[in-house]
Amino acid sequence: MSIKTIYLAKRNPNTSYDEFVENWRQHAVLSGSFPEVGRRFDSVIQCKRVLADLADDLGLTQEFDGANLLGLRSLFDAVDVYNQEGIPTLRIDEKRVFSDYVSESSMTGVEHVLRDGERGQVVVLDLVRRRPGTDLRSFLLSWTGDYAQAVMSSPAFDLHVRRYVHNQIVLPTPPGWGYDGIAELWFDDIASAASYLRDSRKLGVTVPGVQPGFTTMLELSHVWIRRRKPSAASTASTESGN
């Protein structure tokens, strides 16, 4: 089971976008200087705002300057990371970089990889909620079951989508972020993502229990993935020629 925390960031309003990009880079370096914080994470997928003008008919919300998709070692680590020694220093720096603390726009869930392809240069994040009266089990069956199957069966999906992931939110969300699921759809480029979005809007897939939230498009800017050390068992197997 893979655990992921996703946050969508707005820059400090007193900074330009270019200043934000540099400040965010510096913040990432600062985070890496605290080993007890860094060891909680297995991956960092940092995405930045699409600066190109995007057509209104794509139905996108483009109010965010970036997003981070953070893979964690466990659900416990997603909670306990906030108890580490470096967090007070990082929170002070967050106010320099962002419009608010990262924790105020962070959502943590379980990752379900539905198409296990390579990440492209563009990701569309699609946030959804449970409809009132829908329990978590029914929501998951509808969203990652019926809805995902309908989406994946479309010609536009086969043509354009490289990687498709559902993140089922499992920890309480911050005020104003009451979402139950975040889908990631990865594409080669903006044109491919735009073509898919237009075709999918025509398809208009809806299922009981799932309520649309908002959709945003971002460009990949940085990837870090922890290299796993081989286990003693796998090393022994390799050495024996098995």
Secondary structure, 3 states (H helix, E strand, C coil): CEEEEEEEECECCCCCHHHHHHHHHHHHHHHHCCHHHHCCEEEEEEEEECCCCCCHHHCCCCCCCEEEEEEECCHHHHHHHHHCCCHHHHHHHHHHHECCCHHHHEEEEEEEEEECCCCCCEEEEEEEEECCCCCHHHHHHHHHHHHHHHHHCCHHHHHHCCEEEEEEECCCCCCCCCCCEEEEEEECCHHHHHHHHHHHHHHCCCCCCEEEEEEEEEEEEEEEECCCCCCHHHHHHHHCCC
